[in-house]
Amino acid sequence: MQTPYDIAVIGGGNAALCAAITAAEAGAKVVILEAAPKPYRGGNSRHTRNFRCMHSGPLGPLIESYSEDEYLADLLKVTDGKTDQGLARMVIQASEECLPWMEEHGVRFQPSLSGTLSLARTNAFFRGGGKSLVNAYYRTAEKLGVDVLYEASVTHLDVQDDVVASLEYSYQGETHQIAPKAVIVASGGFQADTDWLTRAWGPAAKNFLIRGTPYNRGVVLADLLDQGIEQVGDPTQCHAVAIDGRAPKFDGGIVTRLDCVPFSIVVNKNAERFYDEGEDVWPKRYAIWGRLVAAQPDQVGYVIIDAKSLDLFMPSVFPPIKADTLAELAEKMGLPVQKLEQTVATFNDSCGDTSGFHPTELDGVGTTGLAPPKTNWARPITQAPFYGYSLRTGVTFTYLGLKVDANAQCSIGNRPVSNLWAAGETMAGSILGQGYLAGFGMTIGTVFGRIAGAEAAKYAN
């Protein structure tokens, strides 16, 4: 079936919208094919709060400066060097011009949240959160004449001789085929397909929770990989954080994240500590805790804090478990009582002078002679009442994806697919090998969405 569209954008989140807006402004006729119903449009972008932005001086809500080299150093630290530094630098450099672009297209910002996030200098927070950003972009896209189809699930892209000849999607109970001049894939990872997660991770994945949209099932990703589109990334690598064990299986969002770990001890079901809770400030370490918990028995962990730490972190969406004694807390949480009491006592005995305690920065208040150590914010857990949370692995998005070049273009072997680009989580593995840096996913999506939109429009025109 012939189509009037120059460009089809697959997906409806931040990267897709940035691509669609950029392409429409360049004169292309664009359609967005969003698998979710309208109330759930926006993919994981609905749940975001901020994006990480380089700046040479105060910029919008951002204070002081955040240099390219410091930004890259932060990224290399959390990824343990497993990142494409060329693409990473490109994204970092482009991030500074993104903030005013976002404002020009309806996004509004606010001062950063206080508490353990400590991001006033590095991350720009969206007023109204990610849902507000998504709504602003949809309003802008509509004004530019972009058509949007909701509950339009793309099932197949027909790649012929290094060209996407057509694509198929289901919509309103029927299968449709269109042949746009160019296609931009921005439909996320495969994390909502728990069978795929289990094939990658093994049976442990059955205990994972999916923080984001249930519509990112990797259908388009699998279809393209099966046709030989070059892939990147390890299927077991992902942005995974430790979230409240009471969160729903899907779509719990960012509010289910727990920020209490730096002020706690974390134990497994045997009441044993297994990692340094105070290794670094939380924005640089929260994303490793999903994998840490995944490696524990039954893929569960338990946070233990006391009364003096309760108000030091972002309030949790579910109230903590409360008890007057550690023994009572252990019973309520299903932990071995004597072992938890012993673990806490050993930790308390290893704590020294706490006069330098400072909750929002590295304070060096650490333990002595304890394995694993706690290197910052180590205060004895002594003040009743005591509180606890259960932790589960919450997967945000997977890193196995479509490999792209600096123009966001996909390829088969060394041959570019002339009319296929990718942006956002579906190609983030091109930059991220492991780990995660707070707000960087939105930066990747914004930068590569704009690049993909501009390149696709240039090709279509």
SULVEN-V596555 format. One record per residue. RES is the residue in one small letter. NEAR is the number of other ideal C-beta (glycine too) atoms within 10 Angstrom. Layout:
BEGIN
res,near
RES,NEAR
RES,NEAR
END
This chain:
BEGIN
res,near
m,7
q,6
t,16
p,9
y,19
d,21
i,28
a,29
v,36
i,27
g,35
g,34
g,33
n,32
a,36
a,35
l,34
c,30
a,36
a,33
i,25
t,24
a,31
a,22
e,15
a,18
g,10
a,26
k,18
v,30
v,20
i,25
l,26
e,27
a,27
a,21
p,10
k,12
p,8
y,17
r,26
g,26
g,32
n,29
s,29
r,25
h,21
t,26
r,22
n,25
f,29
r,24
c,27
m,26
h,20
s,10
g,9
p,11
l,18
g,17
p,19
l,24
i,15
e,11
s,13
y,22
s,12
e,15
d,10
e,14
y,24
l,18
a,10
d,19
l,24
l,16
k,14
v,22
t,20
d,11
g,11
k,14
t,22
d,17
q,13
g,11
l,19
a,21
r,17
m,16
v,26
i,25
q,14
a,17
s,25
e,16
e,13
c,22
l,21
p,11
w,15
m,24
e,14
e,9
h,20
g,17
v,24
r,14
f,20
q,15
p,13
s,20
l,15
s,11
g,16
t,21
l,23
s,20
l,22
a,16
r,15
t,25
n,25
a,29
f,22
f,23
r,13
g,15
g,19
g,23
k,16
s,15
l,30
v,24
n,16
a,20
y,26
y,22
r,12
t,19
a,24
e,11
k,12
l,16
g,10
v,22
d,15
v,20
l,17
y,16
e,18
a,20
s,19
v,23
t,13
h,17
l,22
d,14
v,23
q,9
d,9
d,14
v,14
v,24
a,12
s,18
l,24
e,15
y,22
s,14
y,14
q,8
g,6
e,7
t,10
h,17
q,13
i,17
a,15
p,23
k,18
a,27
v,30
i,35
v,34
a,32
s,31
g,34
g,32
f,26
q,29
a,22
d,19
t,19
d,11
w,20
l,24
t,14
r,11
a,16
w,20
g,10
p,8
a,15
a,20
k,12
n,15
f,24
l,22
i,24
r,28
g,28
t,26
p,17
y,24
n,28
r,21
g,22
v,18
v,28
l,27
a,14
d,19
l,26
l,15
d,10
q,15
g,12
i,22
e,19
q,16
v,18
g,22
d,14
p,19
t,17
q,20
c,32
h,26
a,27
v,26
a,29
i,30
d,21
g,23
r,15
a,22
p,12
k,11
f,17
d,19
g,20
g,23
i,20
v,17
t,23
r,23
l,25
d,17
c,26
v,26
p,24
f,26
s,24
i,23
v,24
v,26
n,20
k,17
n,13
a,21
e,15
r,21
f,15
y,18
d,19
e,24
g,24
e,18
d,16
v,19
w,25
p,22
k,18
r,22
y,22
a,23
i,20
w,24
g,26
r,17
l,19
v,29
a,22
a,13
q,21
p,10
d,11
q,23
v,18
g,27
y,25
v,25
i,27
i,22
d,20
a,14
k,14
s,19
l,17
d,10
l,18
f,20
m,17
p,12
s,19
v,16
f,14
p,9
p,20
i,18
k,15
a,18
d,10
t,13
l,22
a,15
e,16
l,26
a,25
e,14
k,13
m,20
g,10
l,22
p,16
v,15
q,10
k,14
l,24
e,17
q,13
t,22
v,23
a,13
t,14
f,21
n,15
d,12
s,17
c,18
g,11
d,7
t,12
s,7
g,9
f,16
h,11
p,16
t,14
e,10
l,15
d,17
g,13
v,20
g,17
t,22
t,10
g,8
l,16
a,8
p,12
p,18
k,24
t,17
n,24
w,25
a,28
r,18
p,16
i,24
t,13
q,13
a,15
p,14
f,25
y,22
g,22
y,25
s,22
l,26
r,22
t,29
g,28
v,24
t,27
f,28
t,30
y,25
l,22
g,28
l,28
k,17
v,28
d,15
a,13
n,14
a,29
q,21
c,27
s,18
i,16
g,9
n,6
r,10
p,17
v,24
s,14
n,22
l,27
w,32
a,33
a,33
g,34
e,34
t,32
m,30
a,29
g,26
s,26
i,25
l,30
g,17
q,21
g,24
y,26
l,23
a,25
g,21
f,28
g,24
m,29
t,25
i,25
g,32
t,28
v,25
f,32
g,32
r,22
i,24
a,35
g,32
a,19
e,21
a,33
a,24
k,13
y,17
a,19
n,12
END
